Amino acid sequence: MTVRINPSILSADFANMAHDLARIDNADFAHVDVMDNHFVPNLTFGPQMVERIKATSPIPLDVHLMIADQDRWAPGYAELGAESVTLHVEATADPVAVASAIHAIGSRVGIALKPGTPFSEIEEIAEHFDQILVMTVEPGFGGQKFLADQMQKVREVAAFRAKTGTELWIQVDGGVDALTIELAAEAGADTFVAGSAVYGTDNPSIAIENLRRIAREHSHH
């Protein structure tokens, strides 16, 4: 199984973004948390900043939208060149229509579930997406503790993937480190967002390789 490590640049130095992006050039994607202070109580990057990140990033962008009114705003992030755009089901009125629009632009589309949102809420539309993101913290801030109770949801998504034969990526985001990545990989996740576990170390690229090795060792495939 392919294991993907997508460091969250929420933990990077915003004033030295080009430098901090270069430090993760061995990762699979740079995970970009777009927050609007409405859907979540934090404000991060908007379209102009994402455009600059895209221009300087050595790796593709995995944009995670934590904003209101995603039907209106989400396709614009694909137009900026983000290779993957993840919607939150809780903030999108017609996720399937938005997914179609983003696919037409040429990007991958994910759908994210907050800890309180069950997989059953999106099971009927899941095949329209390339990735399902199971949040392992309440979205809004980096540095939170991993919610191990979300592993049951990861197992449900993995069972759905096995049953339907879809090529879904299963992503986890929040509190991922060298210990919790074992639990997530064992549950069936293959795409891991890590913030402080990468950027909080002296050598982010070594941290990425270490996380990738641990996830491979604990995945089933």
VOBA-1610 file (N, C-alpha, C; in pm, whole numbers, padded with zeros to 5 digits, always signed):
BEGIN
Met+00083-00120+00000Met+00000+00000+00000Met+00088+00125+00000Thr+00049+00221-00081Thr+00118+00350-00080Thr+00082+00426+00046Val+00183+00474+00113Val+00164+00557+00232Val+00201+00699+00195Arg+00115+00792+00228Arg+00142+00932+00198Arg+00155+01012+00327Ile+00258+01097+00333Ile+00278+01186+00447Ile+00262+01329+00396Asn+00162+01399+00451Asn+00129+01535+00408Asn+00148+01631+00526Pro+00266+01688+00540Pro+00287+01778+00654Pro+00194+01899+00649Ser+00144+01938+00765Ser+00057+02055+00774Ser+00142+02180+00790Ile+00129+02271+00694Ile+00208+02394+00704Ile+00150+02491+00805Leu+00042+02452+00872Leu-00006+02528+00987Leu+00104+02536+01094Ser+00193+02436+01094Ser+00303+02433+01190Ser+00431+02495+01135Ala+00427+02544+01011Ala+00545+02606+00952Ala+00558+02750+01001Asp+00672+02811+00966Asp+00695+02952+00996Asp+00637+03035+00881Phe+00525+03102+00907Phe+00455+03173+00799Phe+00543+03280+00734Ala+00637+03338+00810Ala+00723+03443+00755Ala+00835+03385+00668Asn+00859+03255+00680Asn+00964+03189+00602Asn+00904+03070+00526Met+00788+03093+00465Met+00713+02982+00407Met+00791+02909+00297Ala+00858+02983+00209Ala+00931+02917+00100Ala+01038+02824+00157His+01108+02873+00259His+01211+02792+00325His+01150+02668+00390Asp+01038+02688+00460Asp+00977+02575+00530Asp+00912+02475+00434Leu+00868+02521+00318Leu+00818+02427+00215Leu+00934+02345+00159Ala+01048+02408+00137Ala+01165+02337+00084Ala+01211+02227+00180Arg+01187+02246+00308Arg+01232+02148+00409Arg+01147+02021+00407Ile+01032+02022+00336Ile+00946+01902+00332Ile+00934+01848+00189Asp+01040+01870+00109Asp+01029+01831-00033Asp+01024+01681-00056Asn+01047+01601+00049Asn+01034+01456+00037Asn+00896+01406+00081Ala+00808+01498+00117Ala+00671+01460+00152Ala+00589+01441+00025Asp+00468+01389+00040Asp+00382+01363-00076Asp+00303+01486-00117Phe+00248+01555-00020Phe+00173+01678-00043Phe+00205+01772+00073Ala+00188+01901+00049Ala+00184+01998+00158Ala+00038+02020+00193His+00002+01998+00320His-00136+02011+00365His-00160+02156+00407Val-00254+02220+00338Val-00279+02363+00358Val-00417+02380+00421Asp-00419+02427+00545Asp-00543+02444+00620Asp-00599+02583+00596Val-00708+02591+00519Val-00772+02718+00489Val-00886+02738+00590Met-00873+02838+00677Met-00972+02863+00782Met-01020+03007+00775Asp-01150+03030+00796Asp-01209+03161+00771Asp-01263+03231+00895Asn-01242+03173+01013Asn-01294+03230+01138Asn-01447+03224+01147His-01510+03150+01058His-01656+03127+01066His-01683+02980+01094Phe-01640+02895+01000Phe-01661+02751+01019Phe-01579+02699+01138Val-01461+02754+01155Val-01376+02721+01270Val-01327+02852+01332Pro-01295+02851+01462Pro-01257+02976+01529Pro-01109+03012+01510Asn-01066+03014+01384Asn-00927+03049+01356Asn-00923+03101+01213Leu-00822+03182+01184Leu-00808+03243+01053Leu-00668+03210+01003Thr-00658+03155+00882Thr-00525+03120+00831Thr-00504+03178+00692Phe-00510+03094+00589Phe-00475+03134+00454Phe-00599+03158+00370Gly-00592+03259+00283Gly-00695+03277+00182Gly-00638+03247+00045Pro-00714+03277-00060Pro-00670+03242-00196Pro-00535+03301-00236Gln-00508+03427-00200Gln-00380+03486-00243Gln-00262+03413-00181Met-00275+03380-00054Met-00166+03308+00013Met-00150+03168-00046Val-00261+03102-00075Val-00252+02968-00135Val-00185+02977-00272Glu-00214+03083-00346Glu-00150+03101-00476Glu+00002+03116-00461Arg+00046+03190-00358Arg+00190+03205-00333Arg+00252+03073-00287Ile+00180+03000-00202Ile+00230+02870-00157Ile+00247+02777-00277Lys+00147+02777-00366Lys+00153+02695-00486Lys+00276+02730-00569Ala+00304+02861-00580Ala+00417+02905-00663Ala+00552+02862-00606Thr+00560+02844-00474Thr+00689+02812-00412Thr+00701+02668-00365Ser+00591+02592-00366Ser+00596+02457-00309Ser+00664+02358-00405Pro+00758+02277-00353Pro+00821+02174-00436Pro+00733+02050-00454Ile+00622+02044-00383Ile+00534+01926-00385Ile+00390+01973-00405Pro+00300+01882-00445Pro+00160+01923-00468Pro+00093+01971-00340Leu-00016+02044-00357Leu-00091+02098-00243Leu-00216+02015-00215Asp-00236+01986-00088Asp-00353+01916-00035Asp-00427+02021+00049Val-00523+02089-00016Val-00591+02201+00051Val-00713+02149+00127His-00719+02182+00254His-00827+02136+00343His-00909+02259+00380Leu-01031+02267+00326Leu-01114+02385+00344Leu-01198+02376+00470Met-01168+02464+00564Met-01247+02477+00686Met-01308+02617+00683Ile-01398+02636+00586Ile-01459+02767+00562Ile-01608+02747+00539Ala-01683+02856+00556Ala-01826+02852+00528Ala-01849+02863+00378Asp-01969+02822+00333Asp-02013+02839+00194Asp-01914+02782+00093Gln-01881+02655+00112Gln-01781+02593+00024Gln-01833+02575-00118Asp-01964+02566-00136Asp-02019+02555-00272Asp-01969+02672-00357Arg-01959+02789-00294Arg-01917+02909-00366Arg-01765+02917-00382Trp-01691+02883-00277Trp-01548+02912-00274Trp-01457+02797-00314Ala-01501+02674-00297Ala-01408+02560-00314Ala-01347+02549-00454Pro-01427+02561-00563Pro-01365+02541-00695Pro-01251+02638-00724Gly-01255+02757-00664Gly-01148+02854-00685Gly-01012+02804-00641Tyr-01009+02718-00540Tyr-00880+02665-00494Tyr-00823+02565-00595Ala-00909+02492-00663Ala-00862+02404-00771Ala-00809+02490-00886Glu-00879+02600-00915Glu-00834+02689-01023Glu-00699+02752-00992Leu-00666+02769-00866Leu-00535+02822-00827Leu-00425+02719-00845Gly-00462+02594-00872Gly-00362+02492-00896Gly-00345+02390-00785Ala-00428+02397-00681Ala-00420+02294-00576Ala-00456+02159-00637Glu-00367+02062-00617Glu-00388+01930-00678Glu-00499+01851-00611Ser-00527+01884-00485Ser-00634+01817-00411Ser-00705+01920-00325Val-00838+01917-00326Val-00919+02009-00247Val-01016+01926-00164Thr-01013+01942-00031Thr-01102+01866+00057Thr-01210+01957+00113Leu-01334+01916+00091Leu-01452+01986+00141Leu-01489+01932+00278His-01555+02013+00359His-01617+01962+00481His-01765+01941+00451Val-01815+01822+00476Val-01956+01794+00448Val-02046+01888+00529Glu-01999+01929+00647Glu-02082+02014+00733Glu-02097+02157+00679Ala-02013+02195+00582Ala-02015+02334+00532Ala-02040+02341+00382Thr-02090+02232+00324Thr-02115+02228+00180Thr-02258+02181+00157Ala-02337+02261+00085Ala-02478+02227+00064Ala-02493+02111-00034Asp-02414+02111-00143Asp-02425+02006-00245Asp-02285+01954-00278Pro-02231+01868-00192Pro-02092+01824-00210Pro-02067+01756-00345Val-02166+01683-00395Val-02146+01611-00521Val-02129+01709-00637Ala-02210+01814-00638Ala-02198+01916-00743Ala-02062+01986-00735Val-02018+02017-00614Val-01889+02083-00598Val-01777+01989-00642Ala-01789+01861-00607Ala-01688+01763-00650Ala-01680+01758-00801Ser-01794+01758-00868Ser-01794+01755-01015Ser-01724+01878-01072Ala-01751+01993-01014Ala-01687+02117-01062Ala-01536+02110-01044Ile-01491+02059-00931Ile-01346+02051-00905Ile-01281+01945-00994His-01347+01832-01012His-01295+01730-01103His-01282+01785-01245Ala-01378+01867-01287Ala-01374+01925-01421Ala-01253+02017-01438Ile-01211+02081-01330Ile-01092+02167-01334Ile-00965+02081-01340Gly-00974+01960-01286Gly-00861+01868-01296Gly-00796+01831-01164Ser-00859+01866-01053Ser-00801+01833-00922Ser-00874+01715-00859Arg-00806+01654-00763Arg-00869+01553-00680Arg-00960+01622-00579Val-01060+01549-00531Val-01152+01606-00432Val-01163+01512-00313Gly-01153+01569-00194Gly-01175+01493-00072Gly-01299+01543-00001Ile-01347+01462+00092Ile-01455+01508+00180Ile-01417+01475+00324Ala-01433+01574+00411Ala-01387+01563+00550Ala-01504+01549+00645Leu-01479+01475+00753Leu-01577+01451+00858Leu-01520+01501+00991Lys-01593+01593+01056Lys-01555+01632+01191Lys-01574+01512+01285Pro-01511+01513+01402Pro-01523+01398+01492Pro-01668+01357+01521Gly-01759+01455+01527Gly-01899+01422+01558Gly-01982+01379+01439Thr-01925+01382+01318Thr-02001+01347+01198Thr-01974+01202+01161Pro-02077+01116+01157Pro-02054+00975+01127Pro-02030+00952+00977Phe-01960+00844+00945Phe-01937+00809+00805Phe-02069+00784+00732Ser-02168+00732+00805Ser-02297+00702+00741Ser-02358+00825+00674Glu-02321+00944+00723Glu-02375+01067+00666Glu-02332+01090+00521Ile-02215+01034+00482Ile-02167+01054+00345Ile-02155+00923+00266Glu-02192+00812+00327Glu-02168+00682+00261Glu-02231+00678+00121Glu-02350+00733+00105Glu-02419+00727-00024Glu-02350+00809-00132Ile-02273+00910-00093Ile-02207+00995-00193Ile-02055+00972-00198Ala-02006+00879-00116Ala-01860+00864-00100Ala-01788+00834-00230Glu-01856+00764-00323Glu-01784+00725-00445Glu-01755+00843-00537His-01810+00960-00507His-01782+01080-00586His-01650+01146-00547Phe-01584+01093-00443Phe-01465+01157-00389Phe-01343+01067-00402Asp-01226+01131-00406Asp-01099+01058-00418Asp-01038+01030-00282Gln-01084+01101-00181Gln-01025+01092-00048Gln-01132+01121+00057Ile-01126+01045+00165Ile-01212+01076+00280Ile-01119+01108+00396Leu-01142+01225+00454Leu-01060+01272+00565Leu-01138+01255+00695Val-01085+01169+00781Val-01142+01151+00915Val-01062+01241+01009Met-01127+01347+01058Met-01058+01437+01150Met-01035+01367+01284Thr-00909+01369+01329Thr-00875+01306+01456Thr-00853+01411+01565Val-00900+01534+01537Val-00917+01641+01637Val-01036+01724+01589Glu-01088+01809+01676Glu-01186+01908+01630Glu-01112+02009+01542Pro-01158+02034+01421Pro-01082+02125+01335Pro-01077+02267+01391Gly-00966+02333+01367Gly-00952+02472+01409Gly-00810+02509+01447Phe-00744+02423+01524Phe-00610+02457+01573Phe-00516+02337+01564Gly-00388+02365+01540Gly-00287+02260+01546Gly-00252+02226+01690Gly-00177+02119+01707Gly-00124+02085+01839Gly-00221+02018+01933Gln-00335+01970+01882Gln-00431+01906+01972Gln-00402+01757+01986Lys-00463+01696+02086Lys-00443+01554+02114Lys-00527+01467+02019Phe-00464+01363+01971Phe-00526+01266+01879Phe-00645+01196+01945Leu-00758+01194+01876Leu-00879+01128+01928Leu-00884+00984+01878Ala-00837+00892+01962Ala-00829+00752+01921Ala-00967+00693+01894Asp-01073+00753+01950Asp-01208+00699+01927Asp-01252+00716+01781Gln-01177+00793+01703Gln-01210+00809+01561Gln-01161+00692+01476Met-01084+00600+01536Met-01033+00486+01458Met-01144+00392+01412Gln-01254+00388+01488Gln-01368+00308+01443Gln-01422+00363+01310Lys-01425+00493+01297Lys-01472+00556+01172Lys-01375+00523+01058Val-01245+00529+01086Val-01146+00493+00984Val-01169+00349+00938Arg-01197+00260+01033Arg-01222+00119+00997Arg-01347+00106+00911Glu-01450+00187+00939Glu-01572+00184+00857Glu-01542+00228+00714Val-01463+00334+00701Val-01428+00381+00567Val-01345+00275+00494Ala-01252+00212+00566Ala-01168+00108+00505Ala-01254-00011+00461Ala-01354-00045+00541Ala-01444-00156+00504Ala-01526-00118+00380Phe-01570+00006+00374Phe-01643+00055+00257Phe-01554+00048+00133Arg-01430+00090+00147Arg-01337+00087+00035Arg-01315-00056-00014Ala-01299-00148+00079Ala-01277-00288+00042Ala-01400-00346-00027Lys-01516-00311+00026Lys-01643-00365-00026Lys-01673-00313-00167Thr-01645-00186-00189Thr-01682-00123-00316Thr-01570-00125-00418Gly-01448-00157-00374Gly-01335-00161-00466Gly-01293-00025-00519Thr-01332+00081-00450Thr-01294+00215-00494Thr-01148+00243-00457Glu-01091+00341-00523Glu-00951+00376-00500Glu-00937+00490-00400Leu-01029+00497-00307Leu-01029+00605-00208Leu-00899+00611-00128Trp-00850+00730-00108Trp-00747+00750-00007Trp-00817+00780+00125Ile-00763+00725+00233Ile-00820+00749+00366Ile-00719+00831+00446Gln-00759+00954+00475Gln-00668+01049+00539Gln-00710+01073+00683Val-00610+01089+00769Val-00634+01132+00908Val-00555+01259+00932Asp-00613+01347+01012Asp-00554+01478+01037Asp-00585+01519+01180Gly-00478+01539+01258Gly-00492+01589+01394Gly-00419+01501+01494Gly-00317+01555+01556Gly-00246+01480+01660Gly-00168+01360+01610Val-00134+01359+01480Val-00059+01245+01425Val+00088+01260+01460Asp+00142+01155+01523Asp+00285+01152+01554Asp+00333+01007+01541Ala+00456+00980+01582Ala+00514+00847+01561Ala+00436+00737+01633Leu+00365+00770+01739Leu+00285+00670+01809Leu+00146+00657+01750Thr+00076+00769+01731Thr-00063+00762+01685Thr-00073+00719+01540Ile+00032+00740+01460Ile+00027+00697+01320Ile+00016+00545+01312Glu+00068+00473+01414Glu+00053+00327+01416Glu-00095+00289+01424Leu-00168+00355+01514Leu-00311+00325+01532Leu-00388+00354+01403Ala-00356+00469+01341Ala-00429+00509+01221Ala-00400+00415+01104Ala-00274+00375+01089Ala-00238+00283+00980Ala-00302+00146+01002Glu-00302+00100+01127Glu-00365-00029+01157Glu-00514-00026+01127Ala-00577+00090+01146Ala-00722+00102+01120Ala-00754+00110+00971Gly-00653+00141+00889Gly-00674+00143+00745Gly-00640+00274+00675Ala-00595+00375+00750Ala-00558+00502+00686Ala-00430+00484+00606Asp-00417+00562+00499Asp-00296+00556+00417Asp-00236+00694+00391Thr-00306+00799+00432Thr-00262+00936+00405Thr-00269+01012+00536Phe-00154+01066+00577Phe-00141+01114+00715Phe-00096+01260+00716Val-00174+01343+00783Val-00137+01483+00800Val-00067+01495+00935Ala+00054+01549+00934Ala+00128+01568+01058Ala+00182+01710+01062Gly+00162+01778+01172Gly+00208+01915+01184Gly+00332+01926+01270Ser+00311+01935+01402Ser+00425+01953+01491Ser+00518+01831+01492Ala+00467+01712+01456Ala+00552+01593+01451Ala+00655+01603+01338Val+00631+01693+01243Val+00728+01719+01136Val+00804+01848+01164Tyr+00727+01959+01178Tyr+00791+02090+01191Tyr+00845+02117+01331Gly+00804+02038+01428Gly+00857+02056+01563Gly+00989+01985+01586Thr+01045+01925+01480Thr+01171+01853+01491Thr+01283+01934+01425Asp+01406+01896+01454Asp+01521+01966+01394Asp+01531+01939+01245Asn+01487+01821+01204Asn+01501+01783+01063Asn+01369+01729+01010Pro+01285+01816+00953Pro+01154+01772+00904Pro+01160+01658+00804Ser+01261+01656+00716Ser+01264+01551+00614Ser+01291+01414+00677Ile+01372+01409+00781Ile+01395+01282+00851Ile+01268+01240+00925Ala+01198+01338+00984Ala+01071+01307+01053Ala+00970+01247+00955Ile+00965+01301+00833Ile+00873+01249+00731Ile+00907+01105+00698Glu+01035+01076+00675Glu+01076+00938+00642Glu+01044+00843+00757Asn+01063+00889+00878Asn+01036+00807+00995Asn+00887+00775+01005Leu+00801+00877+00987Leu+00656+00855+00991Leu+00613+00760+00880Arg+00671+00777+00761Arg+00635+00692+00647Arg+00671+00545+00675Arg+00789+00525+00733Arg+00834+00388+00763Arg+00741+00324+00868Ile+00707+00398+00973Ile+00621+00342+01078Ile+00483+00309+01020Ala+00429+00399+00938Ala+00296+00374+00879Ala+00299+00251+00789Arg+00405+00235+00709Arg+00416+00116+00623Arg+00418-00012+00706Glu+00494-00008+00815Glu+00509-00127+00899Glu+00376-00168+00963His+00286-00072+00981His+00161-00101+01052His+00039-00108+00961Ser+00061-00094+00828Ser-00054-00102+00738Ser-00073-00247+00694His-00196-00276+00649His-00233-00416+00625His-00193-00467+00488His-00160-00377+00395His-00152-00422+00256His-00009-00457+00218
//
